[in-house]
Amino acid sequence: MRAIDLAGFEHKFAQDADPWSTWASRDEALKRRAILHALPPGISGRVLELGAGNGSNSRPLARRALRLDATEATREGTRLVARAVAERAPRARAVRLIVPAAPPRARYDAIVVAELLYYLDARAMRALARQVARRLRPGGVLVLAHHRITFYDFAQHADGIHERFLRQTGIGWRVRPVRRTGRWRVIACKPAGAAHSTE
């Protein structure tokens, strides 16, 4: 594997607004529905989306949130996300954020992390895990949606990525499987309230 860096993602979005066909693919639409199904019914409060890409998940998330902070590391991606959520502004906004930098708000009712974790090296993922545990309010939901297949440009193997991330948060979780296919899976996680060591 040779991990893609931020410049590589920037180049992809500059060349093609939908480099992974996330807007057009039926499989991606199925995953998007699973992500929405992982959220509590009705309107959620403050929602944080990490690694929003081109905004294909951000638009439906904006319809389910009182406030959505859709974050993306690349300048071009952030522009695409802003366009995707424009109809919901100012309640939904695109924010340029290179994880694990701190997100805009101190607490969120839901945090969505899709197709991001295996692009991070182990150190960055560990820092992000701890931050997510601090930023999610008690009773909130963390939605994880990632491929089960490892691709050539990942920094980490896809297999077990959700479990590794949750262990690194330093807290216990109640995990609800939402949808699983041969290519990807989506889970909904709520803090269990019991801390455990990951050292």
Secondary structure, 3 states (H helix, E strand, C coil): CCCCCHHHHHHHHHHCCCCCCCCCCHHHHHHHHHHHHHCCCCCEEEEEEECCCCCCCHHHHHHCEEEEEEEECCHHHHHHHHHHCHHHCCCEEEEECCCCCCCCCCCEEEEEEECCHHHCCHHHHHHHHHHHHHHEEEEEEEEEEEECCCCCCCCCCCCCHHHHHHHHCCEEEEEEEEEECCCEEEEEEEEEEEECCCC
